[in-house]
Amino acid sequence: MASEHPLDALRFPLRAAGFVGLTFGMYGLLEVDTALSSAADREVILHTWMRRYGRALLKLYGLDVRVSGLSGLFQGEPTRGLAAGAEYYPGRDPAGVGRVFVMNHRSALDIMVTLAFFEATVVSRSDLAGWPVVGMAARRVGTLFVDRSSKRSGSAVVQAMCTALKRGRGVMVYPEGTTFSGDEVRPFRAGAFTAACRVGAQIVPVGLAYGGADSSYVDESFAAHMARVSRARRIPAALEVGAPIATAGQDVDAVRDESHQAVQALVHRARARLASDI
């Protein structure tokens, strides 16, 4: 067994410090940019800084993400602040309705991937709002918080998703409800699909797979999880984006089942692409 490189043990504190610095630094720059811009531009400014933040975090944590399914999406879409060739999935459809992105959930690193490649508000667990640094950033970018044990909270989030979608805001949901290990996609909760069907929003299925060291966040604290994944020099990942699924006039359960099958197929495709690159 190969011995651990001396730098491996230092990566967690170094990356943790880098995370704090990036979060507060980009938060400040976002506020300055917002203050100097017109109200009409503020939504675009927010998503531009979210993408910059997400991609900076990918570099900080050594994530090498191979993305498939974003090409050709940008004709007529706003690209303020994007470098040439930088791709992301717009949060609204051509009719101006927000999209619902649904992805399997495996790691805290999933949030970084979401911020980097999708113009969307994230639906997350309620306790995240109170976390140091992370909670501040999540609240600022409009994260929708849900208490999975509360029916009242779940109903309120469905209503909040409907409102966001009608306003043209994309929403990213991890409908398994929590993180799991492996490539099996667990049953989906109904909330996001209920909101999408009420509004007639497109559902965009997404499959994600990690290579190298195990990146799954299961049965450990958030700090222990981040300490473990931070020790890796590089973490390869594959992201597969599928064709949008129409929901207008469709049954919620049927849409949920179709979305689940699509995400599972995309996860298998992502895993195969990682294997072919080894």
ZADO-1210 file (C-alpha; in nm, 4 decimals, padded with zeros to 6 digits):
<atoms>
<atom x="00.0000" y="00.0000" z="00.0000" code="MET" pos="1"/>
<atom x="00.1421" y="00.3395" z="-00.1016" code="ALA" pos="2"/>
<atom x="00.2250" y="00.5748" z="00.1839" code="SER" pos="3"/>
<atom x="00.0324" y="00.8984" z="00.2189" code="GLU" pos="4"/>
<atom x="00.2008" y="01.2005" z="00.0670" code="HIS" pos="5"/>
<atom x="00.2960" y="01.4587" z="00.3344" code="PRO" pos="6"/>
<atom x="00.0776" y="01.7189" z="00.1634" code="LEU" pos="7"/>
<atom x="-00.2336" y="01.4984" z="00.1799" code="ASP" pos="8"/>
<atom x="-00.2847" y="01.5666" z="00.5525" code="ALA" pos="9"/>
<atom x="-00.2440" y="01.9414" z="00.4949" code="LEU" pos="10"/>
<atom x="-00.4980" y="01.9664" z="00.2159" code="ARG" pos="11"/>
<atom x="-00.7993" y="01.9768" z="00.4463" code="PHE" pos="12"/>
<atom x="-00.6918" y="02.2804" z="00.6557" code="PRO" pos="13"/>
<atom x="-00.5531" y="02.4552" z="00.3461" code="LEU" pos="14"/>
<atom x="-00.8665" y="02.3951" z="00.1448" code="ARG" pos="15"/>
<atom x="-01.0896" y="02.4859" z="00.4395" code="ALA" pos="16"/>
<atom x="-00.9080" y="02.8191" z="00.4672" code="ALA" pos="17"/>
<atom x="-00.9392" y="02.8646" z="00.0921" code="GLY" pos="18"/>
<atom x="-01.3120" y="02.7908" z="00.1115" code="PHE" pos="19"/>
<atom x="-01.3672" y="03.0565" z="00.3770" code="VAL" pos="20"/>
<atom x="-01.1602" y="03.3085" z="00.1842" code="GLY" pos="21"/>
<atom x="-01.3400" y="03.2417" z="-00.1449" code="LEU" pos="22"/>
<atom x="-01.6829" y="03.2559" z="00.0201" code="THR" pos="23"/>
<atom x="-01.6322" y="03.5900" z="00.1944" code="PHE" pos="24"/>
<atom x="-01.4291" y="03.7377" z="-00.0905" code="GLY" pos="25"/>
<atom x="-01.6806" y="03.6545" z="-00.3619" code="MET" pos="26"/>
<atom x="-01.9696" y="03.7472" z="-00.1339" code="TYR" pos="27"/>
<atom x="-01.8195" y="04.0944" z="-00.1025" code="GLY" pos="28"/>
<atom x="-01.7607" y="04.1258" z="-00.4766" code="LEU" pos="29"/>
<atom x="-02.1196" y="04.0142" z="-00.5439" code="LEU" pos="30"/>
<atom x="-02.2516" y="04.2857" z="-00.3147" code="GLU" pos="31"/>
<atom x="-02.0334" y="04.5517" z="-00.4802" code="VAL" pos="32"/>
<atom x="-02.1394" y="04.4395" z="-00.8297" code="ASP" pos="33"/>
<atom x="-02.5038" y="04.4379" z="-00.7206" code="THR" pos="34"/>
<atom x="-02.4821" y="04.7872" z="-00.5703" code="ALA" pos="35"/>
<atom x="-02.3268" y="04.9285" z="-00.8895" code="LEU" pos="36"/>
<atom x="-02.5806" y="04.7691" z="-01.1241" code="SER" pos="37"/>
<atom x="-02.9437" y="04.8340" z="-01.2108" code="SER" pos="38"/>
<atom x="-03.2212" y="04.6313" z="-01.0515" code="ALA" pos="39"/>
<atom x="-03.2967" y="04.4715" z="-01.3891" code="ALA" pos="40"/>
<atom x="-02.9478" y="04.3202" z="-01.4024" code="ASP" pos="41"/>
<atom x="-02.9333" y="04.1800" z="-01.0496" code="ARG" pos="42"/>
<atom x="-03.0643" y="03.8310" z="-01.1264" code="GLU" pos="43"/>
<atom x="-02.8036" y="03.7880" z="-01.4007" code="VAL" pos="44"/>
<atom x="-02.5328" y="03.9251" z="-01.1702" code="ILE" pos="45"/>
<atom x="-02.6282" y="03.6798" z="-00.8950" code="LEU" pos="46"/>
<atom x="-02.6063" y="03.3773" z="-01.1244" code="HIS" pos="47"/>
<atom x="-02.2824" y="03.5012" z="-01.2806" code="THR" pos="48"/>
<atom x="-02.1174" y="03.5150" z="-00.9374" code="TRP" pos="49"/>
<atom x="-02.2689" y="03.1800" z="-00.8392" code="MET" pos="50"/>
<atom x="-02.1035" y="03.0214" z="-01.1448" code="ARG" pos="51"/>
<atom x="-01.7711" y="03.1911" z="-01.0690" code="ARG" pos="52"/>
<atom x="-01.7910" y="03.0719" z="-00.7099" code="TYR" pos="53"/>
<atom x="-01.8803" y="02.7154" z="-00.8096" code="GLY" pos="54"/>
<atom x="-01.5972" y="02.6907" z="-01.0609" code="ARG" pos="55"/>
<atom x="-01.3475" y="02.8380" z="-00.8174" code="ALA" pos="56"/>
<atom x="-01.4505" y="02.5709" z="-00.5655" code="LEU" pos="57"/>
<atom x="-01.4064" y="02.2952" z="-00.8249" code="LEU" pos="58"/>
<atom x="-01.0487" y="02.4107" z="-00.8773" code="LYS" pos="59"/>
<atom x="-00.9848" y="02.4459" z="-00.5046" code="LEU" pos="60"/>
<atom x="-01.0975" y="02.0902" z="-00.4288" code="TYR" pos="61"/>
<atom x="-00.9329" y="01.9317" z="-00.7321" code="GLY" pos="62"/>
<atom x="-01.2527" y="01.8272" z="-00.9085" code="LEU" pos="63"/>
<atom x="-01.1979" y="01.7395" z="-01.2737" code="ASP" pos="64"/>
<atom x="-01.5536" y="01.7361" z="-01.4121" code="VAL" pos="65"/>
<atom x="-01.6200" y="01.6040" z="-01.7626" code="ARG" pos="66"/>
<atom x="-01.9561" y="01.7408" z="-01.8772" code="VAL" pos="67"/>
<atom x="-02.1842" y="01.6125" z="-02.1514" code="SER" pos="68"/>
<atom x="-02.5193" y="01.7521" z="-02.2603" code="GLY" pos="69"/>
<atom x="-02.4643" y="02.1288" z="-02.2417" code="LEU" pos="70"/>
<atom x="-02.3512" y="02.1961" z="-02.5996" code="SER" pos="71"/>
<atom x="-02.5766" y="02.4082" z="-02.8165" code="GLY" pos="72"/>
<atom x="-02.7848" y="02.5513" z="-02.5324" code="LEU" pos="73"/>
<atom x="-02.6674" y="02.9075" z="-02.5518" code="PHE" pos="74"/>
<atom x="-02.8169" y="03.0564" z="-02.8656" code="GLN" pos="75"/>
<atom x="-02.9991" y="03.3679" z="-02.7518" code="GLY" pos="76"/>
<atom x="-02.9195" y="03.3089" z="-02.3848" code="GLU" pos="77"/>
<atom x="-02.7512" y="03.5768" z="-02.1661" code="PRO" pos="78"/>
<atom x="-02.3819" y="03.5018" z="-02.1105" code="THR" pos="79"/>
<atom x="-02.2720" y="03.8036" z="-01.9075" code="ARG" pos="80"/>
<atom x="-01.9452" y="03.7363" z="-01.7306" code="GLY" pos="81"/>
<atom x="-01.8797" y="03.3995" z="-01.8961" code="LEU" pos="82"/>
<atom x="-01.5435" y="03.3211" z="-02.0524" code="ALA" pos="83"/>
<atom x="-01.5363" y="03.1922" z="-02.4087" code="ALA" pos="84"/>
<atom x="-01.6408" y="02.8291" z="-02.4165" code="GLY" pos="85"/>
<atom x="-01.7764" y="02.8312" z="-02.0593" code="ALA" pos="86"/>
<atom x="-02.0978" y="02.6308" z="-02.0575" code="GLU" pos="87"/>
<atom x="-02.3898" y="02.6237" z="-01.8191" code="TYR" pos="88"/>
<atom x="-02.7542" y="02.5232" z="-01.8384" code="TYR" pos="89"/>
<atom x="-02.9910" y="02.8264" z="-01.8369" code="PRO" pos="90"/>
<atom x="-03.2491" y="02.8283" z="-01.5614" code="GLY" pos="91"/>
<atom x="-03.5466" y="02.9222" z="-01.7742" code="ARG" pos="92"/>
<atom x="-03.6963" y="02.7745" z="-02.0897" code="ASP" pos="93"/>
<atom x="-03.7612" y="02.9772" z="-02.4100" code="PRO" pos="94"/>
<atom x="-04.1091" y="03.0668" z="-02.2795" code="ALA" pos="95"/>
<atom x="-03.9578" y="03.2212" z="-01.9658" code="GLY" pos="96"/>
<atom x="-04.0662" y="02.9478" z="-01.7219" code="VAL" pos="97"/>
<atom x="-03.8078" y="02.8175" z="-01.4779" code="GLY" pos="98"/>
<atom x="-03.6697" y="02.4666" z="-01.5202" code="ARG" pos="99"/>
<atom x="-03.6542" y="02.1945" z="-01.2542" code="VAL" pos="100"/>
<atom x="-03.3187" y="02.0139" z="-01.2534" code="PHE" pos="101"/>
<atom x="-03.3174" y="01.6741" z="-01.0792" code="VAL" pos="102"/>
<atom x="-02.9905" y="01.4972" z="-00.9932" code="MET" pos="103"/>
<atom x="-02.8721" y="01.2028" z="-00.7848" code="ASN" pos="104"/>
<atom x="-02.7100" y="01.3082" z="-00.4568" code="HIS" pos="105"/>
<atom x="-02.3795" y="01.1545" z="-00.3466" code="ARG" pos="106"/>
<atom x="-02.1568" y="01.4150" z="-00.1839" code="SER" pos="107"/>
<atom x="-02.1300" y="01.7658" z="-00.0443" code="ALA" pos="108"/>
<atom x="-01.9273" y="01.8239" z="-00.3606" code="LEU" pos="109"/>
<atom x="-02.2540" y="01.8014" z="-00.5585" code="ASP" pos="110"/>
<atom x="-02.3347" y="02.1598" z="-00.4556" code="ILE" pos="111"/>
<atom x="-02.0128" y="02.2855" z="-00.6159" code="MET" pos="112"/>
<atom x="-02.0992" y="02.1050" z="-00.9384" code="VAL" pos="113"/>
<atom x="-02.4504" y="02.2505" z="-00.9337" code="THR" pos="114"/>
<atom x="-02.3271" y="02.6069" z="-00.8845" code="LEU" pos="115"/>
<atom x="-02.0690" y="02.5696" z="-01.1619" code="ALA" pos="116"/>
<atom x="-02.2938" y="02.4355" z="-01.4360" code="PHE" pos="117"/>
<atom x="-02.6602" y="02.5129" z="-01.3632" code="PHE" pos="118"/>
<atom x="-02.8418" y="02.8446" z="-01.3328" code="GLU" pos="119"/>
<atom x="-03.0576" y="02.7319" z="-01.0446" code="ALA" pos="120"/>
<atom x="-03.1632" y="02.7829" z="-00.6862" code="THR" pos="121"/>
<atom x="-03.0910" y="02.4747" z="-00.4742" code="VAL" pos="122"/>
<atom x="-03.3442" y="02.2993" z="-00.2496" code="VAL" pos="123"/>
<atom x="-03.1557" y="02.1918" z="00.0642" code="SER" pos="124"/>
<atom x="-03.2038" y="02.0565" z="00.4168" code="ARG" pos="125"/>
<atom x="-03.3279" y="02.3135" z="00.6658" code="SER" pos="126"/>
<atom x="-03.0420" y="02.2912" z="00.9163" code="ASP" pos="127"/>
<atom x="-02.7943" y="02.4096" z="00.6509" code="LEU" pos="128"/>
<atom x="-02.9268" y="02.7639" z="00.6982" code="ALA" pos="129"/>
<atom x="-02.7618" y="02.7838" z="01.0394" code="GLY" pos="130"/>
<atom x="-02.4199" y="02.6459" z="00.9454" code="TRP" pos="131"/>
<atom x="-02.1212" y="02.8834" z="00.9753" code="PRO" pos="132"/>
<atom x="-02.0088" y="03.0324" z="00.6409" code="VAL" pos="133"/>
<atom x="-02.2007" y="02.7734" z="00.4356" code="VAL" pos="134"/>
<atom x="-02.5367" y="02.8887" z="00.5723" code="GLY" pos="135"/>
<atom x="-02.4589" y="03.2536" z="00.5016" code="MET" pos="136"/>
<atom x="-02.3707" y="03.1785" z="00.1400" code="ALA" pos="137"/>
<atom x="-02.6753" y="02.9536" z="00.0961" code="ALA" pos="138"/>
<atom x="-02.9148" y="03.2191" z="00.2263" code="ARG" pos="139"/>
<atom x="-02.7623" y="03.4906" z="00.0073" code="ARG" pos="140"/>
<atom x="-02.8155" y="03.2969" z="-00.3162" code="VAL" pos="141"/>
<atom x="-03.1787" y="03.2164" z="-00.2365" code="GLY" pos="142"/>
<atom x="-03.1555" y="02.8509" z="-00.1317" code="THR" pos="143"/>
<atom x="-03.4952" y="02.6965" z="-00.0532" code="LEU" pos="144"/>
<atom x="-03.4765" y="02.5142" z="00.2796" code="PHE" pos="145"/>
<atom x="-03.6952" y="02.2142" z="00.3626" code="VAL" pos="146"/>
<atom x="-03.7407" y="02.0082" z="00.6781" code="ASP" pos="147"/>
<atom x="-03.7946" y="01.6565" z="00.5382" code="ARG" pos="148"/>
<atom x="-03.9740" y="01.5485" z="00.8587" code="SER" pos="149"/>
<atom x="-04.2342" y="01.8267" z="00.8390" code="SER" pos="150"/>
<atom x="-04.5318" y="01.8077" z="00.6006" code="LYS" pos="151"/>
<atom x="-04.5950" y="02.1787" z="00.6555" code="ARG" pos="152"/>
<atom x="-04.2364" y="02.2631" z="00.5548" code="SER" pos="153"/>
<atom x="-04.2611" y="02.0356" z="00.2507" code="GLY" pos="154"/>
<atom x="-04.5835" y="02.2028" z="00.1356" code="SER" pos="155"/>
<atom x="-04.4318" y="02.5475" z="00.1843" code="ALA" pos="156"/>
<atom x="-04.1281" y="02.4545" z="-00.0261" code="VAL" pos="157"/>
<atom x="-04.3499" y="02.3186" z="-00.3057" code="VAL" pos="158"/>
<atom x="-04.5310" y="02.6532" z="-00.3077" code="GLN" pos="159"/>
<atom x="-04.1985" y="02.8415" z="-00.3032" code="ALA" pos="160"/>
<atom x="-04.0767" y="02.6318" z="-00.5970" code="MET" pos="161"/>
<atom x="-04.3944" y="02.7131" z="-00.7915" code="CYS" pos="162"/>
<atom x="-04.3429" y="03.0842" z="-00.7280" code="THR" pos="163"/>
<atom x="-03.9767" y="03.0675" z="-00.8330" code="ALA" pos="164"/>
<atom x="-04.0568" y="02.8733" z="-01.1509" code="LEU" pos="165"/>
<atom x="-04.3305" y="03.1175" z="-01.2520" code="LYS" pos="166"/>
<atom x="-04.0778" y="03.3987" z="-01.2132" code="ARG" pos="167"/>
<atom x="-03.8358" y="03.2197" z="-01.4444" code="GLY" pos="168"/>
<atom x="-03.5936" y="03.0905" z="-01.1811" code="ARG" pos="169"/>
<atom x="-03.4429" y="02.7459" z="-01.2218" code="GLY" pos="170"/>
<atom x="-03.4561" y="02.5084" z="-00.9261" code="VAL" pos="171"/>
<atom x="-03.2111" y="02.2223" z="-00.8555" code="MET" pos="172"/>
<atom x="-03.3509" y="01.9341" z="-00.6504" code="VAL" pos="173"/>
<atom x="-03.1856" y="01.6174" z="-00.5199" code="TYR" pos="174"/>
<atom x="-03.5120" y="01.4195" z="-00.5018" code="PRO" pos="175"/>
<atom x="-03.3662" y="01.1136" z="-00.3264" code="GLU" pos="176"/>
<atom x="-03.3911" y="01.3343" z="-00.0166" code="GLY" pos="177"/>
<atom x="-03.0426" y="01.2659" z="00.1188" code="THR" pos="178"/>
<atom x="-02.7024" y="01.1377" z="00.0090" code="THR" pos="179"/>
<atom x="-02.6275" y="00.7748" z="-00.0742" code="PHE" pos="180"/>
<atom x="-02.3280" y="00.5731" z="-00.1879" code="SER" pos="181"/>
<atom x="-02.3023" y="00.3872" z="-00.5168" code="GLY" pos="182"/>
<atom x="-02.4719" y="00.4351" z="-00.8526" code="ASP" pos="183"/>
<atom x="-02.8183" y="00.3044" z="-00.7648" code="GLU" pos="184"/>
<atom x="-03.0635" y="00.5959" z="-00.7756" code="VAL" pos="185"/>
<atom x="-03.3059" y="00.5645" z="-00.4840" code="ARG" pos="186"/>
<atom x="-03.6805" y="00.6433" z="-00.5069" code="PRO" pos="187"/>
<atom x="-03.7666" y="01.0071" z="-00.5687" code="PHE" pos="188"/>
<atom x="-03.9784" y="01.2209" z="-00.3386" code="ARG" pos="189"/>
<atom x="-04.2760" y="01.3827" z="-00.5095" code="ALA" pos="190"/>
<atom x="-04.2426" y="01.7515" z="-00.4142" code="GLY" pos="191"/>
<atom x="-04.0393" y="01.8832" z="-00.7079" code="ALA" pos="192"/>
<atom x="-04.2531" y="01.6946" z="-00.9592" code="PHE" pos="193"/>
<atom x="-04.5713" y="01.8298" z="-00.8041" code="THR" pos="194"/>
<atom x="-04.4379" y="02.1841" z="-00.8444" code="ALA" pos="195"/>
<atom x="-04.3217" y="02.1216" z="-01.2020" code="ALA" pos="196"/>
<atom x="-04.6570" y="01.9771" z="-01.3083" code="CYS" pos="197"/>
<atom x="-04.8528" y="02.2624" z="-01.1481" code="ARG" pos="198"/>
<atom x="-04.6517" y="02.5203" z="-01.3395" code="VAL" pos="199"/>
<atom x="-04.5853" y="02.3194" z="-01.6569" code="GLY" pos="200"/>
<atom x="-04.2081" y="02.3502" z="-01.6051" code="ALA" pos="201"/>
<atom x="-03.9559" y="02.1360" z="-01.7894" code="GLN" pos="202"/>
<atom x="-03.7721" y="01.8768" z="-01.5846" code="ILE" pos="203"/>
<atom x="-03.4052" y="01.8349" z="-01.6787" code="VAL" pos="204"/>
<atom x="-03.2575" y="01.5017" z="-01.5589" code="PRO" pos="205"/>
<atom x="-02.8915" y="01.4967" z="-01.4543" code="VAL" pos="206"/>
<atom x="-02.6634" y="01.2058" z="-01.3634" code="GLY" pos="207"/>
<atom x="-02.3390" y="01.2449" z="-01.1672" code="LEU" pos="208"/>
<atom x="-02.0635" y="00.9938" z="-01.0893" code="ALA" pos="209"/>
<atom x="-01.7339" y="01.0355" z="-00.9048" code="TYR" pos="210"/>
<atom x="-01.4158" y="00.8413" z="-00.9757" code="GLY" pos="211"/>
<atom x="-01.1065" y="00.7769" z="-00.7702" code="GLY" pos="212"/>
<atom x="-01.1471" y="00.7929" z="-00.3929" code="ALA" pos="213"/>
<atom x="-01.4950" y="00.7338" z="-00.2512" code="ASP" pos="214"/>
<atom x="-01.6648" y="01.0727" z="-00.2354" code="SER" pos="215"/>
<atom x="-01.9966" y="00.9587" z="-00.0852" code="SER" pos="216"/>
<atom x="-02.1309" y="01.1484" z="00.2177" code="TYR" pos="217"/>
<atom x="-02.2879" y="00.8738" z="00.4325" code="VAL" pos="218"/>
<atom x="-02.2857" y="00.8071" z="00.8086" code="ASP" pos="219"/>
<atom x="-02.0351" y="01.0759" z="00.9003" code="GLU" pos="220"/>
<atom x="-02.0314" y="01.4401" z="01.0010" code="SER" pos="221"/>
<atom x="-01.9986" y="01.7127" z="00.7399" code="PHE" pos="222"/>
<atom x="-01.6525" y="01.8033" z="00.8753" code="ALA" pos="223"/>
<atom x="-01.5363" y="01.4403" z="00.8584" code="ALA" pos="224"/>
<atom x="-01.6686" y="01.4086" z="00.5032" code="HIS" pos="225"/>
<atom x="-01.4929" y="01.7243" z="00.3859" code="MET" pos="226"/>
<atom x="-01.1703" y="01.6234" z="00.5619" code="ALA" pos="227"/>
<atom x="-01.1756" y="01.2915" z="00.3772" code="ARG" pos="228"/>
<atom x="-01.2484" y="01.4245" z="00.0286" code="VAL" pos="229"/>
<atom x="-01.0097" y="01.7173" z="00.0810" code="SER" pos="230"/>
<atom x="-00.7122" y="01.4844" z="00.1124" code="ARG" pos="231"/>
<atom x="-00.7458" y="01.3733" z="-00.2501" code="ALA" pos="232"/>
<atom x="-00.5167" y="01.5532" z="-00.4921" code="ARG" pos="233"/>
<atom x="-00.7686" y="01.5148" z="-00.7747" code="ARG" pos="234"/>
<atom x="-01.1242" y="01.3827" z="-00.7955" code="ILE" pos="235"/>
<atom x="-01.2482" y="01.2911" z="-01.1444" code="PRO" pos="236"/>
<atom x="-01.6215" y="01.3235" z="-01.2034" code="ALA" pos="237"/>
<atom x="-01.8592" y="01.2871" z="-01.4949" code="ALA" pos="238"/>
<atom x="-02.1783" y="01.4879" z="-01.5380" code="LEU" pos="239"/>
<atom x="-02.4424" y="01.3787" z="-01.7901" code="GLU" pos="240"/>
<atom x="-02.7358" y="01.6081" z="-01.8740" code="VAL" pos="241"/>
<atom x="-03.0396" y="01.4544" z="-02.0415" code="GLY" pos="242"/>
<atom x="-03.3164" y="01.5849" z="-02.2641" code="ALA" pos="243"/>
<atom x="-03.5867" y="01.7934" z="-02.0924" code="PRO" pos="244"/>
<atom x="-03.9066" y="01.6165" z="-01.9887" code="ILE" pos="245"/>
<atom x="-04.2356" y="01.7974" z="-02.0524" code="ALA" pos="246"/>
<atom x="-04.4811" y="01.8130" z="-01.7615" code="THR" pos="247"/>
<atom x="-04.7780" y="02.0170" z="-01.8890" code="ALA" pos="248"/>
<atom x="-05.0939" y="01.8097" z="-01.8443" code="GLY" pos="249"/>
<atom x="-04.8966" y="01.5092" z="-01.7190" code="GLN" pos="250"/>
<atom x="-04.9540" y="01.2917" z="-01.4112" code="ASP" pos="251"/>
<atom x="-04.7125" y="01.3640" z="-01.1268" code="VAL" pos="252"/>
<atom x="-04.6296" y="00.9985" z="-01.0576" code="ASP" pos="253"/>
<atom x="-04.5707" y="00.9270" z="-01.4261" code="ALA" pos="254"/>
<atom x="-04.3368" y="01.2252" z="-01.4555" code="VAL" pos="255"/>
<atom x="-04.1532" y="01.1212" z="-01.1399" code="ARG" pos="256"/>
<atom x="-04.1041" y="00.7663" z="-01.2724" code="ASP" pos="257"/>
<atom x="-03.9843" y="00.8890" z="-01.6110" code="GLU" pos="258"/>
<atom x="-03.7409" y="01.1283" z="-01.4423" code="SER" pos="259"/>
<atom x="-03.6077" y="00.8548" z="-01.2142" code="HIS" pos="260"/>
<atom x="-03.5426" y="00.6242" z="-01.5094" code="GLN" pos="261"/>
<atom x="-03.3700" y="00.9053" z="-01.6982" code="ALA" pos="262"/>
<atom x="-03.1421" y="00.9969" z="-01.4062" code="VAL" pos="263"/>
<atom x="-03.0500" y="00.6313" z="-01.3503" code="GLN" pos="264"/>
<atom x="-02.9566" y="00.5903" z="-01.7176" code="ALA" pos="265"/>
<atom x="-02.7489" y="00.9100" z="-01.7045" code="LEU" pos="266"/>
<atom x="-02.5624" y="00.7918" z="-01.3924" code="VAL" pos="267"/>
<atom x="-02.4711" y="00.4678" z="-01.5714" code="HIS" pos="268"/>
<atom x="-02.3554" y="00.6703" z="-01.8716" code="ARG" pos="269"/>
<atom x="-02.1450" y="00.8949" z="-01.6478" code="ALA" pos="270"/>
<atom x="-01.9853" y="00.5918" z="-01.4805" code="ARG" pos="271"/>
<atom x="-01.9063" y="00.4334" z="-01.8184" code="ALA" pos="272"/>
<atom x="-01.7395" y="00.7530" z="-01.9361" code="ARG" pos="273"/>
<atom x="-01.5246" y="00.7669" z="-01.6243" code="LEU" pos="274"/>
<atom x="-01.4244" y="00.4024" z="-01.6736" code="ALA" pos="275"/>
<atom x="-01.3301" y="00.4644" z="-02.0367" code="SER" pos="276"/>
<atom x="-01.0984" y="00.7499" z="-01.9324" code="ASP" pos="277"/>
<atom x="-00.8976" y="00.5431" z="-01.6825" code="ILE" pos="278"/>
</atoms>
